[in-house]
């Protein structure tokens, strides 16, 4: 009886609610339905506006590669890049012989608004970094080469050779400082007779040197052992249940005459070096002598990175091996947004976060033979959307935003480097516009700034 009475009271009360209340409820319901039917708002582009640091004089024959960026204690920015392509041999002052490349160095004293060309260098895949009172650029032309500046990048020494008769590789990835030393990775090609893209026979070699030494001297550097992808996999066993490789090695569209979308043997390349200083991290080393390598994973699919670790002995010797899970199982792959292309990681002490600049993929599951003509290479080779993420541990990445997006898949915004400058994050991108040959062989090096980047943390 009580339940029936309460129900009757509720019905009568509803009947006497003013008609305006019902009408407002209906309007709210309609508005909510309309909002749900609208497409989601596109996330804002953080730094689409850019400054052109370098522009090819001949986009069809001279290409812009390898953007590297560092900040000096004075606040000056130093940018490096290299020119490649068949037209480079015709440029004045280029050294002839073999494959022809030329590196360039620029400086900016106004946070990247304007740039001054300072020097040409006979190397590629180079990166600038500071050590002591000097700034260096390390790259290669087969063998490792390094140049030094003692006046903030205005003038540079002749290139010094750190190796003899070897073949090296890399991209302008990050540099780490600890224990009064600088640590970085260059990659040695261990099988110089390998035909095709040699990522399966590349060894990420960790190099360390005291920051107050003269780093143009070979004796200043300690080199790690050489562990290739091929040998690491042979020792640990093939990866299971990952669908790696995604395509069979060789042509991915064999029924299409002339299709050159080739799947090369799987491997790793373009190595960043990180160190975990959080005592709660499962890979924390209280001695501070373990470093981890985060590498682009060539698998034919997306969003995986390869990892390894480097352990430094008391005498400074460095040994690279595969990382292991707490279970003791070897680990080769970890989730990483954009880990299938060259990426860049920096650790930002004020936010206590790792920041990841990488390429966003949107349609890697398209059949290779159905890709548009202006899509370069394999389906996972999309190169025109630069994305920014942050993480406390290099595994769990949070999306911060798109840094830059080009006018289409044939116009690159990729292979970028970055540096923190106060509250801002500067980005130097390998880019292209409508004149570029393709997304890989771009005609521009562009500079972008993400303002107040720490405000993106949530």
C-alpha positions in Angstrom: 0.0 0.0 0.0 2.9 2.4 0.9 4.7 1.7 -2.4 1.5 2.5 -4.4 1.0 5.7 -2.5 4.6 6.9 -3.2 4.2 6.1 -6.9 0.9 8.0 -7.1 2.6 11.1 -5.4 5.5 11.0 -7.9 3.1 10.8 -10.9 1.0 13.8 -9.6 4.1 15.8 -8.8 5.4 15.3 -12.4 2.1 16.3 -13.8 2.3 19.7 -12.2 5.9 20.5 -13.3 5.8 23.7 -15.3 5.8 23.2 -19.1 9.0 25.2 -19.4 10.9 22.7 -17.4 9.8 19.9 -19.8 10.7 22.1 -22.8 14.2 22.8 -21.4 14.7 19.1 -20.9 13.7 18.4 -24.5 16.0 21.1 -25.8 18.9 19.7 -23.8 18.3 16.3 -25.1 18.1 17.5 -28.7 21.4 19.6 -28.2 23.2 16.6 -26.8 22.0 14.4 -29.7 23.1 16.9 -32.2 26.5 17.3 -30.5 27.0 13.6 -30.5 26.3 13.5 -34.2 28.9 16.1 -35.1 32.4 14.9 -36.0 35.0 15.2 -33.2 36.9 18.5 -33.3 40.4 18.1 -34.9 43.1 18.6 -32.3 45.0 21.8 -32.7 48.3 21.8 -34.6 50.9 22.9 -32.1 53.5 24.4 -34.4 52.5 24.4 -38.0 54.0 27.8 -38.6 57.7 27.5 -39.4 60.9 29.2 -40.3 62.7 27.8 -43.3 66.3 27.2 -42.3 67.4 25.6 -45.6 65.7 25.4 -49.1 67.0 23.3 -51.9 68.2 25.2 -55.0 67.0 22.3 -57.1 64.3 20.2 -55.5 64.4 17.5 -58.2 68.1 16.8 -57.8 69.2 18.2 -54.4 67.5 16.9 -51.2 67.5 18.0 -47.6 68.3 15.4 -44.9 69.3 14.8 -41.3 68.2 17.9 -39.3 70.1 18.1 -36.0 69.6 20.7 -33.2 71.3 21.7 -30.0 71.2 24.6 -27.6 74.4 26.2 -26.2 74.6 27.5 -22.6 74.5 31.0 -24.1 71.1 30.3 -25.6 72.4 30.1 -29.1 70.9 27.4 -31.2 73.0 25.3 -33.6 71.4 23.4 -36.4 72.9 20.9 -38.8 71.7 19.1 -41.9 73.1 17.5 -45.0 72.4 17.7 -48.7 72.0 14.6 -50.8 70.9 13.6 -54.3 72.5 13.6 -57.8 72.8 17.3 -58.0 75.1 17.7 -55.0 78.2 16.7 -57.0 77.7 19.9 -59.1 77.7 22.3 -56.1 80.8 24.4 -55.7 83.3 23.2 -53.1 82.0 19.7 -52.9 84.6 16.9 -52.5 84.4 14.4 -55.3 84.6 10.7 -55.1 82.2 8.0 -54.1 78.7 8.9 -52.9 78.6 12.7 -52.6 77.0 14.4 -49.5 77.6 17.8 -47.9 76.7 18.8 -44.3 75.9 22.3 -43.3 75.8 24.2 -39.9 73.7 27.2 -39.0 73.3 29.3 -35.8 70.5 31.4 -34.4 70.6 33.9 -31.5 66.9 34.8 -31.5 65.3 31.5 -30.6 65.1 30.4 -34.2 63.5 33.4 -35.8 66.5 33.9 -38.1 69.5 31.7 -39.0 73.0 32.3 -40.3 74.9 29.7 -42.4 78.3 29.1 -40.8 80.0 26.2 -42.4 80.0 23.3 -44.8 81.1 19.9 -43.6 82.1 16.7 -45.6 79.7 14.4 -43.6 76.2 13.2 -43.2 73.9 11.8 -40.5 75.5 14.4 -38.2 74.4 15.9 -34.9 75.6 18.9 -32.9 76.2 18.6 -29.2 78.0 20.5 -26.4 80.8 19.2 -24.2 82.7 21.5 -21.8 83.2 24.8 -23.5 83.1 23.4 -27.0 80.4 22.4 -29.5 80.9 19.4 -31.7 79.3 17.9 -34.8 79.7 14.1 -35.1 78.7 12.3 -38.4 80.3 10.1 -40.9 81.4 9.7 -44.5 81.9 6.0 -44.3 84.2 6.4 -41.3 83.2 8.5 -38.3 84.1 12.2 -38.6 83.9 15.0 -36.0 84.5 18.8 -36.1 84.8 21.2 -33.2 84.0 24.9 -32.6 85.4 27.0 -29.7 83.4 30.1 -30.6 79.9 29.0 -30.3 79.6 27.5 -33.8 80.8 30.5 -35.8 84.0 28.8 -37.0 84.8 25.1 -37.2 87.9 22.9 -37.3 88.8 20.6 -40.1 87.1 17.2 -39.7 89.0 14.6 -37.7 88.6 10.9 -38.4 87.7 8.7 -35.5 87.8 5.3 -37.4 89.6 3.9 -40.4 88.2 1.7 -43.1 84.7 1.2 -41.6 81.1 1.9 -42.6 78.8 3.8 -40.2 75.2 4.9 -40.1 72.8 6.9 -37.8 70.5 9.8 -37.8 70.7 12.9 -35.5 69.2 11.2 -32.4 69.7 12.3 -28.8 72.7 12.8 -26.6 72.8 12.0 -22.9 75.0 13.4 -20.1 75.9 11.6 -16.8 79.0 11.2 -14.6 80.8 14.1 -16.3 80.6 12.3 -19.6 78.6 12.5 -22.8 77.0 9.4 -24.1 75.6 8.8 -27.6 75.1 6.1 -30.2 76.5 5.7 -33.7 75.7 2.6 -35.8 78.3 0.5 -37.5 77.4 -1.6 -40.5 79.1 -4.9 -39.8 78.5 -6.6 -43.1 79.8 -4.1 -45.7 79.0 -6.6 -48.5 75.3 -6.7 -47.6 73.1 -6.0 -50.6 70.0 -3.8 -49.8 69.1 -1.7 -46.7 71.5 -3.1 -44.1 69.4 -2.6 -40.9 69.7 -6.3 -40.1 73.5 -6.0 -39.9 73.7 -2.7 -38.1 75.3 -2.6 -34.6 74.3 0.4 -32.2 77.6 1.3 -30.8 77.4 3.3 -27.5 80.2 6.0 -27.4 81.2 7.9 -24.2 83.8 10.6 -23.5 84.6 13.0 -20.7 83.1 16.4 -21.5 86.3 18.2 -20.7 88.4 16.2 -23.1 89.2 17.1 -26.7 86.7 14.9 -28.5 88.3 15.2 -31.9 90.9 12.7 -30.6 90.1 9.1 -31.0 91.7 8.3 -27.6 89.0 10.4 -25.8 86.3 8.0 -26.8 85.2 4.6 -25.4 83.3 2.4 -27.9 81.0 -0.4 -26.8 80.9 -3.9 -28.3 79.1 -4.4 -31.6 75.8 -6.3 -31.4 73.8 -6.5 -34.7 70.1 -7.1 -34.9 70.8 -10.4 -36.7 73.1 -11.7 -33.9 70.7 -10.5 -31.2 67.8 -12.4 -32.7 69.9 -15.5 -33.3 70.8 -15.5 -29.6 67.4 -14.8 -28.2 65.1 -16.6 -30.7 62.7 -15.2 -33.3 60.0 -12.9 -31.8 56.7 -14.7 -31.3 53.1 -13.7 -32.0 53.9 -10.2 -33.1 53.4 -10.6 -36.9 57.0 -9.7 -37.5 58.0 -9.4 -40.3 54.6 -8.1 -41.4 55.4 -8.6 -45.1 57.6 -11.3 -46.6 61.0 -10.1 -47.6 61.0 -8.8 -51.2 58.4 -7.1 -53.4 55.2 -6.5 -51.6 53.2 -6.1 -54.8 54.8 -8.7 -57.1 51.9 -8.6 -59.5 52.4 -4.9 -60.2 55.1 -4.5 -62.8 57.6 -1.8 -61.8 56.3 -1.6 -58.2 59.3 -0.9 -56.0 57.6 -1.2 -52.6 60.2 -3.6 -51.2 60.2 -5.2 -47.7 63.9 -5.5 -46.6 65.0 -7.9 -43.9 63.8 -6.8 -40.4 66.3 -4.8 -38.3 66.9 -1.8 -36.0 68.4 1.6 -36.6 68.5 5.3 -35.6 69.2 4.8 -31.9 68.3 7.1 -29.0 69.8 6.6 -25.5 67.9 7.0 -22.3 68.5 6.4 -18.6 65.9 5.7 -15.9 66.6 7.6 -12.7 63.2 6.8 -11.0 63.8 4.2 -8.3 60.4 2.8 -8.9 61.2 1.9 -12.5 61.7 -1.8 -13.1 64.9 -1.1 -15.0 66.4 1.4 -12.5 70.0 0.8 -11.7 71.0 2.4 -8.4 74.6 2.5 -9.6 73.6 4.7 -12.5 75.5 2.6 -14.9 72.8 1.2 -17.1 71.5 2.9 -20.2 68.8 1.8 -22.5 68.7 2.1 -26.3 65.4 3.0 -28.0 65.6 2.3 -31.8 63.5 2.5 -34.8 62.1 -1.0 -35.6 62.0 -2.0 -39.2 59.2 -4.6 -39.1 56.8 -3.6 -41.9 54.3 -2.6 -39.3 53.8 0.4 -37.0 54.3 1.7 -33.5 56.9 -0.7 -32.2 60.4 0.2 -31.2 63.4 -2.0 -30.7 65.3 -1.8 -27.4 68.6 -3.0 -25.9 70.7 -1.9 -22.9 74.2 -0.8 -22.3 76.0 -1.4 -19.0 79.1 0.6 -18.1 81.8 -1.2 -16.0 83.9 0.5 -13.3 86.7 0.9 -15.9 84.3 2.7 -18.3 83.9 -0.3 -20.7 80.4 -0.4 -22.3 78.6 -3.7 -23.1 75.5 -3.7 -25.2 73.0 -6.6 -24.9 69.3 -7.3 -25.1 67.1 -6.0 -22.3 65.2 -8.4 -20.1 61.7 -8.3 -18.5 61.5 -8.9 -14.8 60.6 -12.5 -15.6 64.1 -12.9 -17.2 62.6 -13.1 -20.7 64.6 -11.2 -23.4 62.9 -8.2 -24.8 63.4 -6.8 -28.3 60.2 -4.9 -29.0 58.2 -2.3 -27.0 55.2 -0.2 -27.9 56.2 3.2 -29.1 54.0 5.7 -31.1 55.8 6.2 -34.4 58.6 3.7 -33.5 58.5 2.4 -37.1 60.2 5.7 -38.3 63.1 7.8 -37.0 62.0 9.4 -33.7 63.7 11.6 -31.1 63.5 11.4 -27.3 64.5 14.1 -24.8 64.3 13.9 -21.0 63.0 17.2 -19.5 64.0 17.5 -15.8 61.5 20.2 -14.8 58.6 18.0 -15.8 60.4 14.7 -15.0 59.1 13.4 -18.3 60.4 11.9 -21.5 59.2 13.6 -24.6 58.9 11.7 -27.9 58.8 13.4 -31.3 57.7 10.9 -33.9 55.8 10.2 -37.1 52.1 9.5 -36.9 50.7 6.7 -39.1 47.1 6.7 -40.2 46.6 3.9 -42.8 49.4 1.3 -42.6 46.9 -1.5 -43.3 46.3 -0.4 -46.9 47.4 -3.0 -49.4 50.7 -1.9 -50.9 49.4 -2.0 -54.5 46.5 0.3 -53.6 48.5 3.1 -52.1 48.4 6.4 -53.9 51.3 7.2 -56.2 52.6 10.0 -53.9 52.8 7.6 -50.9 56.4 6.7 -50.4 57.5 3.0 -50.1 55.6 0.6 -47.8 52.2 1.4 -46.1 54.0 2.2 -42.8 56.2 4.8 -44.5 53.7 7.7 -44.0 55.9 10.7 -43.3 53.8 13.9 -43.2 52.5 14.1 -39.6 54.8 15.0 -36.7 53.3 14.0 -33.3 54.4 14.7 -29.7 54.0 12.4 -26.7 55.2 12.3 -23.1 55.9 9.5 -20.7 57.3 8.8 -17.2 58.8 5.5 -18.2 59.3 5.4 -22.0 56.6 2.7 -22.3 53.3 4.4 -21.4 53.1 7.3 -23.8 50.4 10.1 -23.6 49.5 12.0 -26.8 50.3 15.7 -26.4 49.4 16.9 -29.9 50.3 17.1 -33.6 53.4 19.4 -34.0 53.1 19.9 -37.8 51.2 18.4 -40.7 52.1 19.0 -44.3 49.9 19.5 -47.3 49.7 15.9 -48.2 51.5 12.5 -48.0 54.1 13.5 -50.6 55.3 16.5 -48.5 57.3 15.3 -45.5 57.3 16.5 -41.9 59.5 13.9 -40.4 62.9 12.8 -39.1 62.8 15.7 -36.7 65.1 16.7 -33.9 64.1 18.7 -30.8 65.6 20.7 -27.9 64.2 22.4 -24.8 64.6 26.1 -24.6 63.2 27.4 -21.3 59.4 26.8 -21.5 59.4 26.1 -25.2 60.3 23.0 -27.3 62.1 23.7 -30.6 61.8 21.2 -33.5 63.9 21.0 -36.6 62.1 18.9 -39.3 63.1 17.3 -42.6 60.3 18.7 -44.7 59.0 19.2 -48.2 56.5 21.2 -50.1 54.7 20.7 -53.4 58.0 20.9 -55.3 59.6 18.0 -53.4 60.5 14.9 -55.3 58.7 12.8 -52.7 58.1 12.5 -48.9 61.6 11.0 -48.4 63.6 13.3 -50.6 62.4 16.7 -49.4 63.5 20.2 -50.3 63.3 22.0 -47.0 64.6 22.0 -43.4 62.0 23.8 -41.3 62.1 25.1 -37.7 59.0 24.9 -35.4 58.4 26.0 -31.8 55.9 24.4 -29.4 55.2 27.2 -26.9 54.8 26.4 -23.2 55.0 22.7 -24.0 54.8 21.6 -20.4 51.2 23.0 -20.3 50.3 20.0 -22.5 50.7 17.6 -19.6 47.5 16.1 -18.2 
